[in-house]
């Protein structure tokens, strides 16, 4: 059972780059098991791509000087 915390953004909310998010209410959408598996694989891949870019930029774990 996954619980998401919903927040209400003010109508005037705009990100610093000018983007104004307009989220869709997908709370009634039920995904198949195959779609859930695909979502997990895509999330893992996105994380791996992000991590590889950070490592390429010189990121290391631990205390920085």
mmCIF file of the N, C-alpha and C atoms, coordinates in Angstrom:
data_MODEL
# 
_entry.id   MODEL 
# 
loop_
_atom_site.group_PDB 
_atom_site.id 
_atom_site.type_symbol 
_atom_site.label_atom_id 
_atom_site.label_alt_id 
_atom_site.label_comp_id 
_atom_site.label_asym_id 
_atom_site.label_entity_id 
_atom_site.label_seq_id 
_atom_site.pdbx_PDB_ins_code 
_atom_site.Cartn_x 
_atom_site.Cartn_y 
_atom_site.Cartn_z 
_atom_site.occupancy 
_atom_site.B_iso_or_equiv 
_atom_site.pdbx_formal_charge 
_atom_site.auth_seq_id 
_atom_site.auth_comp_id 
_atom_site.auth_asym_id 
_atom_site.auth_atom_id 
_atom_site.pdbx_PDB_model_num 
ATOM 1   N N  . UNK A 1 1  ? 0.849  -1.188 0.000   1.00 0.00 ? 1  UNK A N  1 
ATOM 2   C CA . UNK A 1 1  ? 0.000  0.000  0.000   1.00 0.00 ? 1  UNK A CA 1 
ATOM 3   C C  . UNK A 1 1  ? 0.883  1.236  0.000   1.00 0.00 ? 1  UNK A C  1 
ATOM 4   N N  . UNK A 1 2  ? 0.901  1.943  -1.098  1.00 0.00 ? 2  UNK A N  1 
ATOM 5   C CA . UNK A 1 2  ? 1.725  3.144  -1.217  1.00 0.00 ? 2  UNK A CA 1 
ATOM 6   C C  . UNK A 1 2  ? 0.891  4.367  -0.871  1.00 0.00 ? 2  UNK A C  1 
ATOM 7   N N  . UNK A 1 3  ? 1.439  5.194  -0.038  1.00 0.00 ? 3  UNK A N  1 
ATOM 8   C CA . UNK A 1 3  ? 0.752  6.431  0.354   1.00 0.00 ? 3  UNK A CA 1 
ATOM 9   C C  . UNK A 1 3  ? 1.542  7.620  -0.168  1.00 0.00 ? 3  UNK A C  1 
ATOM 10  N N  . UNK A 1 4  ? 0.862  8.486  -0.854  1.00 0.00 ? 4  UNK A N  1 
ATOM 11  C CA . UNK A 1 4  ? 1.491  9.701  -1.338  1.00 0.00 ? 4  UNK A CA 1 
ATOM 12  C C  . UNK A 1 4  ? 0.954  10.873 -0.548  1.00 0.00 ? 4  UNK A C  1 
ATOM 13  N N  . UNK A 1 5  ? 1.809  11.816 -0.279  1.00 0.00 ? 5  UNK A N  1 
ATOM 14  C CA . UNK A 1 5  ? 1.380  13.024 0.404   1.00 0.00 ? 5  UNK A CA 1 
ATOM 15  C C  . UNK A 1 5  ? 1.042  14.065 -0.657  1.00 0.00 ? 5  UNK A C  1 
ATOM 16  N N  . UNK A 1 6  ? -0.178 14.499 -0.649  1.00 0.00 ? 6  UNK A N  1 
ATOM 17  C CA . UNK A 1 6  ? -0.612 15.493 -1.612  1.00 0.00 ? 6  UNK A CA 1 
ATOM 18  C C  . UNK A 1 6  ? -0.463 16.886 -1.011  1.00 0.00 ? 6  UNK A C  1 
ATOM 19  N N  . UNK A 1 7  ? -0.014 17.802 -1.819  1.00 0.00 ? 7  UNK A N  1 
ATOM 20  C CA . UNK A 1 7  ? 0.059  19.186 -1.365  1.00 0.00 ? 7  UNK A CA 1 
ATOM 21  C C  . UNK A 1 7  ? -0.692 20.050 -2.365  1.00 0.00 ? 7  UNK A C  1 
ATOM 22  N N  . UNK A 1 8  ? -1.304 21.076 -1.871  1.00 0.00 ? 8  UNK A N  1 
ATOM 23  C CA . UNK A 1 8  ? -2.027 22.011 -2.730  1.00 0.00 ? 8  UNK A CA 1 
ATOM 24  C C  . UNK A 1 8  ? -1.137 23.214 -2.977  1.00 0.00 ? 8  UNK A C  1 
ATOM 25  N N  . UNK A 1 9  ? -0.862 23.466 -4.229  1.00 0.00 ? 9  UNK A N  1 
ATOM 26  C CA . UNK A 1 9  ? -0.058 24.622 -4.593  1.00 0.00 ? 9  UNK A CA 1 
ATOM 27  C C  . UNK A 1 9  ? -0.976 25.818 -4.808  1.00 0.00 ? 9  UNK A C  1 
ATOM 28  N N  . UNK A 1 10 ? -0.528 26.994 -4.401  1.00 0.00 ? 10 UNK A N  1 
ATOM 29  C CA . UNK A 1 10 ? -1.347 28.184 -4.667  1.00 0.00 ? 10 UNK A CA 1 
ATOM 30  C C  . UNK A 1 10 ? -1.466 28.420 -6.171  1.00 0.00 ? 10 UNK A C  1 
ATOM 31  N N  . UNK A 1 11 ? -2.554 29.040 -6.589  1.00 0.00 ? 11 UNK A N  1 
ATOM 32  C CA . UNK A 1 11 ? -2.772 29.304 -8.016  1.00 0.00 ? 11 UNK A CA 1 
ATOM 33  C C  . UNK A 1 11 ? -1.678 30.164 -8.625  1.00 0.00 ? 11 UNK A C  1 
ATOM 34  N N  . UNK A 1 12 ? -0.982 30.914 -7.794  1.00 0.00 ? 12 UNK A N  1 
ATOM 35  C CA . UNK A 1 12 ? 0.066  31.810 -8.295  1.00 0.00 ? 12 UNK A CA 1 
ATOM 36  C C  . UNK A 1 12 ? 1.444  31.164 -8.297  1.00 0.00 ? 12 UNK A C  1 
ATOM 37  N N  . UNK A 1 13 ? 1.535  29.871 -7.929  1.00 0.00 ? 13 UNK A N  1 
ATOM 38  C CA . UNK A 1 13 ? 2.836  29.204 -7.833  1.00 0.00 ? 13 UNK A CA 1 
ATOM 39  C C  . UNK A 1 13 ? 3.474  29.075 -9.211  1.00 0.00 ? 13 UNK A C  1 
ATOM 40  N N  . UNK A 1 14 ? 4.707  29.552 -9.325  1.00 0.00 ? 14 UNK A N  1 
ATOM 41  C CA . UNK A 1 14 ? 5.498  29.420 -10.548 1.00 0.00 ? 14 UNK A CA 1 
ATOM 42  C C  . UNK A 1 14 ? 6.917  29.089 -10.123 1.00 0.00 ? 14 UNK A C  1 
ATOM 43  N N  . UNK A 1 15 ? 7.529  28.090 -10.777 1.00 0.00 ? 15 UNK A N  1 
ATOM 44  C CA . UNK A 1 15 ? 8.906  27.745 -10.463 1.00 0.00 ? 15 UNK A CA 1 
ATOM 45  C C  . UNK A 1 15 ? 9.837  28.845 -10.958 1.00 0.00 ? 15 UNK A C  1 
ATOM 46  N N  . UNK A 1 16 ? 11.070 28.836 -10.444 1.00 0.00 ? 16 UNK A N  1 
ATOM 47  C CA . UNK A 1 16 ? 12.026 29.898 -10.780 1.00 0.00 ? 16 UNK A CA 1 
ATOM 48  C C  . UNK A 1 16 ? 12.315 29.987 -12.275 1.00 0.00 ? 16 UNK A C  1 
ATOM 49  N N  . UNK A 1 17 ? 12.132 28.877 -13.000 1.00 0.00 ? 17 UNK A N  1 
ATOM 50  C CA . UNK A 1 17 ? 12.386 28.892 -14.447 1.00 0.00 ? 17 UNK A CA 1 
ATOM 51  C C  . UNK A 1 17 ? 11.146 29.300 -15.248 1.00 0.00 ? 17 UNK A C  1 
ATOM 52  N N  . UNK A 1 18 ? 10.067 29.697 -14.538 1.00 0.00 ? 18 UNK A N  1 
ATOM 53  C CA . UNK A 1 18 ? 8.860  30.149 -15.218 1.00 0.00 ? 18 UNK A CA 1 
ATOM 54  C C  . UNK A 1 18 ? 7.821  29.068 -15.438 1.00 0.00 ? 18 UNK A C  1 
ATOM 55  N N  . UNK A 1 19 ? 8.150  27.817 -15.126 1.00 0.00 ? 19 UNK A N  1 
ATOM 56  C CA . UNK A 1 19 ? 7.219  26.710 -15.331 1.00 0.00 ? 19 UNK A CA 1 
ATOM 57  C C  . UNK A 1 19 ? 6.148  26.721 -14.249 1.00 0.00 ? 19 UNK A C  1 
ATOM 58  N N  . UNK A 1 20 ? 4.899  26.605 -14.660 1.00 0.00 ? 20 UNK A N  1 
ATOM 59  C CA . UNK A 1 20 ? 3.789  26.529 -13.714 1.00 0.00 ? 20 UNK A CA 1 
ATOM 60  C C  . UNK A 1 20 ? 3.191  25.126 -13.812 1.00 0.00 ? 20 UNK A C  1 
ATOM 61  N N  . UNK A 1 21 ? 3.460  24.271 -12.808 1.00 0.00 ? 21 UNK A N  1 
ATOM 62  C CA . UNK A 1 21 ? 2.957  22.903 -12.862 1.00 0.00 ? 21 UNK A CA 1 
ATOM 63  C C  . UNK A 1 21 ? 1.435  22.864 -12.805 1.00 0.00 ? 21 UNK A C  1 
ATOM 64  N N  . UNK A 1 22 ? 0.864  21.972 -13.587 1.00 0.00 ? 22 UNK A N  1 
ATOM 65  C CA . UNK A 1 22 ? -0.576 21.763 -13.585 1.00 0.00 ? 22 UNK A CA 1 
ATOM 66  C C  . UNK A 1 22 ? -0.821 20.258 -13.498 1.00 0.00 ? 22 UNK A C  1 
ATOM 67  N N  . UNK A 1 23 ? -0.643 19.698 -12.291 1.00 0.00 ? 23 UNK A N  1 
ATOM 68  C CA . UNK A 1 23 ? -0.742 18.248 -12.143 1.00 0.00 ? 23 UNK A CA 1 
ATOM 69  C C  . UNK A 1 23 ? -2.144 17.721 -12.433 1.00 0.00 ? 23 UNK A C  1 
ATOM 70  N N  . UNK A 1 24 ? -2.186 16.503 -12.929 1.00 0.00 ? 24 UNK A N  1 
ATOM 71  C CA . UNK A 1 24 ? -3.447 15.815 -13.173 1.00 0.00 ? 24 UNK A CA 1 
ATOM 72  C C  . UNK A 1 24 ? -3.755 14.920 -11.991 1.00 0.00 ? 24 UNK A C  1 
ATOM 73  N N  . UNK A 1 25 ? -5.020 14.789 -11.658 1.00 0.00 ? 25 UNK A N  1 
ATOM 74  C CA . UNK A 1 25 ? -5.430 13.892 -10.584 1.00 0.00 ? 25 UNK A CA 1 
ATOM 75  C C  . UNK A 1 25 ? -5.492 12.475 -11.148 1.00 0.00 ? 25 UNK A C  1 
ATOM 76  N N  . UNK A 1 26 ? -4.516 11.660 -10.796 1.00 0.00 ? 26 UNK A N  1 
ATOM 77  C CA . UNK A 1 26 ? -4.453 10.279 -11.280 1.00 0.00 ? 26 UNK A CA 1 
ATOM 78  C C  . UNK A 1 26 ? -4.762 9.282  -10.171 1.00 0.00 ? 26 UNK A C  1 
ATOM 79  N N  . UNK A 1 27 ? -5.397 9.754  -9.104  1.00 0.00 ? 27 UNK A N  1 
ATOM 80  C CA . UNK A 1 27 ? -5.636 8.900  -7.939  1.00 0.00 ? 27 UNK A CA 1 
ATOM 81  C C  . UNK A 1 27 ? -6.579 7.736  -8.240  1.00 0.00 ? 27 UNK A C  1 
ATOM 82  N N  . UNK A 1 28 ? -7.377 7.828  -9.280  1.00 0.00 ? 28 UNK A N  1 
ATOM 83  C CA . UNK A 1 28 ? -8.306 6.744  -9.610  1.00 0.00 ? 28 UNK A CA 1 
ATOM 84  C C  . UNK A 1 28 ? -7.755 5.791  -10.664 1.00 0.00 ? 28 UNK A C  1 
ATOM 85  N N  . UNK A 1 29 ? -6.519 5.990  -11.090 1.00 0.00 ? 29 UNK A N  1 
ATOM 86  C CA . UNK A 1 29 ? -5.906 5.145  -12.110 1.00 0.00 ? 29 UNK A CA 1 
ATOM 87  C C  . UNK A 1 29 ? -5.307 3.908  -11.450 1.00 0.00 ? 29 UNK A C  1 
ATOM 88  N N  . UNK A 1 30 ? -5.648 2.752  -11.978 1.00 0.00 ? 30 UNK A N  1 
ATOM 89  C CA . UNK A 1 30 ? -5.105 1.489  -11.472 1.00 0.00 ? 30 UNK A CA 1 
ATOM 90  C C  . UNK A 1 30 ? -4.230 0.891  -12.567 1.00 0.00 ? 30 UNK A C  1 
ATOM 91  N N  . UNK A 1 31 ? -2.976 0.637  -12.221 1.00 0.00 ? 31 UNK A N  1 
ATOM 92  C CA . UNK A 1 31 ? -2.030 0.092  -13.193 1.00 0.00 ? 31 UNK A CA 1 
ATOM 93  C C  . UNK A 1 31 ? -1.943 -1.418 -13.066 1.00 0.00 ? 31 UNK A C  1 
ATOM 94  N N  . UNK A 1 32 ? -1.669 -2.062 -14.181 1.00 0.00 ? 32 UNK A N  1 
ATOM 95  C CA . UNK A 1 32 ? -1.477 -3.509 -14.168 1.00 0.00 ? 32 UNK A CA 1 
ATOM 96  C C  . UNK A 1 32 ? -0.134 -3.838 -13.526 1.00 0.00 ? 32 UNK A C  1 
ATOM 97  N N  . UNK A 1 33 ? 0.043  -5.089 -13.175 1.00 0.00 ? 33 UNK A N  1 
ATOM 98  C CA . UNK A 1 33 ? 1.304  -5.545 -12.594 1.00 0.00 ? 33 UNK A CA 1 
ATOM 99  C C  . UNK A 1 33 ? 2.454  -5.292 -13.561 1.00 0.00 ? 33 UNK A C  1 
ATOM 100 N N  . UNK A 1 34 ? 2.226  -5.531 -14.840 1.00 0.00 ? 34 UNK A N  1 
ATOM 101 C CA . UNK A 1 34 ? 3.267  -5.306 -15.852 1.00 0.00 ? 34 UNK A CA 1 
ATOM 102 C C  . UNK A 1 34 ? 3.664  -3.831 -15.918 1.00 0.00 ? 34 UNK A C  1 
ATOM 103 N N  . UNK A 1 35 ? 2.684  -2.943 -15.815 1.00 0.00 ? 35 UNK A N  1 
ATOM 104 C CA . UNK A 1 35 ? 2.990  -1.512 -15.825 1.00 0.00 ? 35 UNK A CA 1 
ATOM 105 C C  . UNK A 1 35 ? 3.770  -1.121 -14.578 1.00 0.00 ? 35 UNK A C  1 
ATOM 106 N N  . UNK A 1 36 ? 3.403  -1.679 -13.420 1.00 0.00 ? 36 UNK A N  1 
ATOM 107 C CA . UNK A 1 36 ? 4.150  -1.413 -12.189 1.00 0.00 ? 36 UNK A CA 1 
ATOM 108 C C  . UNK A 1 36 ? 5.602  -1.855 -12.338 1.00 0.00 ? 36 UNK A C  1 
ATOM 109 N N  . UNK A 1 37 ? 5.811  -3.027 -12.941 1.00 0.00 ? 37 UNK A N  1 
ATOM 110 C CA . UNK A 1 37 ? 7.170  -3.527 -13.159 1.00 0.00 ? 37 UNK A CA 1 
ATOM 111 C C  . UNK A 1 37 ? 7.939  -2.583 -14.083 1.00 0.00 ? 37 UNK A C  1 
ATOM 112 N N  . UNK A 1 38 ? 7.279  -2.118 -15.138 1.00 0.00 ? 38 UNK A N  1 
ATOM 113 C CA . UNK A 1 38 ? 7.916  -1.195 -16.077 1.00 0.00 ? 38 UNK A CA 1 
ATOM 114 C C  . UNK A 1 38 ? 8.285  0.116  -15.387 1.00 0.00 ? 38 UNK A C  1 
ATOM 115 N N  . UNK A 1 39 ? 7.398  0.622  -14.559 1.00 0.00 ? 39 UNK A N  1 
ATOM 116 C CA . UNK A 1 39 ? 7.668  1.862  -13.828 1.00 0.00 ? 39 UNK A CA 1 
ATOM 117 C C  . UNK A 1 39 ? 8.896  1.697  -12.942 1.00 0.00 ? 39 UNK A C  1 
ATOM 118 N N  . UNK A 1 40 ? 8.998  0.570  -12.257 1.00 0.00 ? 40 UNK A N  1 
ATOM 119 C CA . UNK A 1 40 ? 10.159 0.319  -11.398 1.00 0.00 ? 40 UNK A CA 1 
ATOM 120 C C  . UNK A 1 40 ? 11.445 0.272  -12.215 1.00 0.00 ? 40 UNK A C  1 
ATOM 121 N N  . UNK A 1 41 ? 11.404 -0.390 -13.376 1.00 0.00 ? 41 UNK A N  1 
ATOM 122 C CA . UNK A 1 41 ? 12.588 -0.467 -14.236 1.00 0.00 ? 41 UNK A CA 1 
ATOM 123 C C  . UNK A 1 41 ? 12.985 0.914  -14.757 1.00 0.00 ? 41 UNK A C  1 
ATOM 124 N N  . UNK A 1 42 ? 12.001 1.704  -15.159 1.00 0.00 ? 42 UNK A N  1 
ATOM 125 C CA . UNK A 1 42 ? 12.295 3.054  -15.641 1.00 0.00 ? 42 UNK A CA 1 
ATOM 126 C C  . UNK A 1 42 ? 12.855 3.934  -14.529 1.00 0.00 ? 42 UNK A C  1 
ATOM 127 N N  . UNK A 1 43 ? 12.313 3.803  -13.325 1.00 0.00 ? 43 UNK A N  1 
ATOM 128 C CA . UNK A 1 43 ? 12.821 4.580  -12.190 1.00 0.00 ? 43 UNK A CA 1 
ATOM 129 C C  . UNK A 1 43 ? 14.259 4.196  -11.874 1.00 0.00 ? 43 UNK A C  1 
ATOM 130 N N  . UNK A 1 44 ? 14.547 2.898  -11.891 1.00 0.00 ? 44 UNK A N  1 
ATOM 131 C CA . UNK A 1 44 ? 15.910 2.435  -11.624 1.00 0.00 ? 44 UNK A CA 1 
ATOM 132 C C  . UNK A 1 44 ? 16.867 2.957  -12.693 1.00 0.00 ? 44 UNK A C  1 
ATOM 133 N N  . UNK A 1 45 ? 16.445 2.896  -13.953 1.00 0.00 ? 45 UNK A N  1 
ATOM 134 C CA . UNK A 1 45 ? 17.288 3.383  -15.042 1.00 0.00 ? 45 UNK A CA 1 
ATOM 135 C C  . UNK A 1 45 ? 17.535 4.885  -14.913 1.00 0.00 ? 45 UNK A C  1 
ATOM 136 N N  . UNK A 1 46 ? 16.500 5.636  -14.600 1.00 0.00 ? 46 UNK A N  1 
ATOM 137 C CA . UNK A 1 46 ? 16.651 7.078  -14.422 1.00 0.00 ? 46 UNK A CA 1 
ATOM 138 C C  . UNK A 1 46 ? 17.644 7.382  -13.315 1.00 0.00 ? 46 UNK A C  1 
ATOM 139 N N  . UNK A 1 47 ? 17.551 6.648  -12.216 1.00 0.00 ? 47 UNK A N  1 
ATOM 140 C CA . UNK A 1 47 ? 18.489 6.839  -11.111 1.00 0.00 ? 47 UNK A CA 1 
ATOM 141 C C  . UNK A 1 47 ? 19.915 6.509  -11.546 1.00 0.00 ? 47 UNK A C  1 
ATOM 142 N N  . UNK A 1 48 ? 20.081 5.408  -12.273 1.00 0.00 ? 48 UNK A N  1 
ATOM 143 C CA . UNK A 1 48 ? 21.418 5.007  -12.710 1.00 0.00 ? 48 UNK A CA 1 
ATOM 144 C C  . UNK A 1 48 ? 22.033 6.036  -13.660 1.00 0.00 ? 48 UNK A C  1 
ATOM 145 N N  . UNK A 1 49 ? 21.225 6.587  -14.552 1.00 0.00 ? 49 UNK A N  1 
ATOM 146 C CA . UNK A 1 49 ? 21.710 7.624  -15.467 1.00 0.00 ? 49 UNK A CA 1 
ATOM 147 C C  . UNK A 1 49 ? 22.112 8.864  -14.672 1.00 0.00 ? 49 UNK A C  1 
ATOM 148 N N  . UNK A 1 50 ? 21.277 9.250  -13.703 1.00 0.00 ? 50 UNK A N  1 
ATOM 149 C CA . UNK A 1 50 ? 21.579 10.400 -12.846 1.00 0.00 ? 50 UNK A CA 1 
ATOM 150 C C  . UNK A 1 50 ? 22.877 10.163 -12.070 1.00 0.00 ? 50 UNK A C  1 
ATOM 151 N N  . UNK A 1 51 ? 23.012 8.972  -11.470 1.00 0.00 ? 51 UNK A N  1 
ATOM 152 C CA . UNK A 1 51 ? 24.197 8.661  -10.670 1.00 0.00 ? 51 UNK A CA 1 
ATOM 153 C C  . UNK A 1 51 ? 25.458 8.660  -11.534 1.00 0.00 ? 51 UNK A C  1 
ATOM 154 N N  . UNK A 1 52 ? 25.368 8.104  -12.729 1.00 0.00 ? 52 UNK A N  1 
ATOM 155 C CA . UNK A 1 52 ? 26.525 8.082  -13.628 1.00 0.00 ? 52 UNK A CA 1 
ATOM 156 C C  . UNK A 1 52 ? 26.957 9.506  -13.982 1.00 0.00 ? 52 UNK A C  1 
ATOM 157 N N  . UNK A 1 53 ? 25.988 10.390 -14.193 1.00 0.00 ? 53 UNK A N  1 
ATOM 158 C CA . UNK A 1 53 ? 26.320 11.785 -14.503 1.00 0.00 ? 53 UNK A CA 1 
ATOM 159 C C  . UNK A 1 53 ? 26.988 12.464 -13.310 1.00 0.00 ? 53 UNK A C  1 
ATOM 160 N N  . UNK A 1 54 ? 26.510 12.183 -12.109 1.00 0.00 ? 54 UNK A N  1 
ATOM 161 C CA . UNK A 1 54 ? 27.128 12.784 -10.912 1.00 0.00 ? 54 UNK A CA 1 
ATOM 162 C C  . UNK A 1 54 ? 28.563 12.290 -10.751 1.00 0.00 ? 54 UNK A C  1 
ATOM 163 N N  . UNK A 1 55 ? 28.789 11.004 -10.955 1.00 0.00 ? 55 UNK A N  1 
ATOM 164 C CA . UNK A 1 55 ? 30.138 10.442 -10.842 1.00 0.00 ? 55 UNK A CA 1 
ATOM 165 C C  . UNK A 1 55 ? 31.048 11.067 -11.898 1.00 0.00 ? 55 UNK A C  1 
ATOM 166 N N  . UNK A 1 56 ? 30.524 11.224 -13.117 1.00 0.00 ? 56 UNK A N  1 
ATOM 167 C CA . UNK A 1 56 ? 31.301 11.849 -14.190 1.00 0.00 ? 56 UNK A CA 1 
ATOM 168 C C  . UNK A 1 56 ? 31.668 13.292 -13.835 1.00 0.00 ? 56 UNK A C  1 
ATOM 169 N N  . UNK A 1 57 ? 30.785 13.957 -13.087 1.00 0.00 ? 57 UNK A N  1 
ATOM 170 C CA . UNK A 1 57 ? 31.041 15.336 -12.650 1.00 0.00 ? 57 UNK A CA 1 
ATOM 171 C C  . UNK A 1 57 ? 31.987 15.410 -11.459 1.00 0.00 ? 57 UNK A C  1 
ATOM 172 N N  . UNK A 1 58 ? 32.431 14.238 -10.960 1.00 0.00 ? 58 UNK A N  1 
ATOM 173 C CA . UNK A 1 58 ? 33.383 14.222 -9.858  1.00 0.00 ? 58 UNK A CA 1 
ATOM 174 C C  . UNK A 1 58 ? 32.778 14.017 -8.483  1.00 0.00 ? 58 UNK A C  1 
ATOM 175 N N  . UNK A 1 59 ? 31.496 13.713 -8.417  1.00 0.00 ? 59 UNK A N  1 
ATOM 176 C CA . UNK A 1 59 ? 30.851 13.483 -7.127  1.00 0.00 ? 59 UNK A CA 1 
ATOM 177 C C  . UNK A 1 59 ? 31.445 12.261 -6.450  1.00 0.00 ? 59 UNK A C  1 
ATOM 178 N N  . UNK A 1 60 ? 31.696 12.369 -5.160  1.00 0.00 ? 60 UNK A N  1 
ATOM 179 C CA . UNK A 1 60 ? 32.117 11.219 -4.358  1.00 0.00 ? 60 UNK A CA 1 
ATOM 180 C C  . UNK A 1 60 ? 31.320 11.215 -3.070  1.00 0.00 ? 60 UNK A C  1 
ATOM 181 N N  . UNK A 1 61 ? 31.216 10.049 -2.454  1.00 0.00 ? 61 UNK A N  1 
ATOM 182 C CA . UNK A 1 61 ? 30.517 9.922  -1.181  1.00 0.00 ? 61 UNK A CA 1 
ATOM 183 C C  . UNK A 1 61 ? 31.410 10.408 -0.056  1.00 0.00 ? 61 UNK A C  1 
ATOM 184 N N  . UNK A 1 62 ? 30.803 10.839 1.007   1.00 0.00 ? 62 UNK A N  1 
ATOM 185 C CA . UNK A 1 62 ? 31.566 11.203 2.190   1.00 0.00 ? 62 UNK A CA 1 
ATOM 186 C C  . UNK A 1 62 ? 31.627 12.701 2.411   1.00 0.00 ? 62 UNK A C  1 
ATOM 187 N N  . UNK A 1 63 ? 32.402 13.066 3.421   1.00 0.00 ? 63 UNK A N  1 
ATOM 188 C CA . UNK A 1 63 ? 32.545 14.464 3.800   1.00 0.00 ? 63 UNK A CA 1 
ATOM 189 C C  . UNK A 1 63 ? 33.376 15.187 2.752   1.00 0.00 ? 63 UNK A C  1 
ATOM 190 N N  . UNK A 1 64 ? 32.903 16.348 2.354   1.00 0.00 ? 64 UNK A N  1 
ATOM 191 C CA . UNK A 1 64 ? 33.676 17.131 1.388   1.00 0.00 ? 64 UNK A CA 1 
ATOM 192 C C  . UNK A 1 64 ? 34.483 18.185 2.128   1.00 0.00 ? 64 UNK A C  1 
ATOM 193 N N  . UNK A 1 65 ? 35.636 18.512 1.586   1.00 0.00 ? 65 UNK A N  1 
ATOM 194 C CA . UNK A 1 65 ? 36.520 19.499 2.227   1.00 0.00 ? 65 UNK A CA 1 
ATOM 195 C C  . UNK A 1 65 ? 36.086 20.908 1.943   1.00 0.00 ? 65 UNK A C  1 
# 
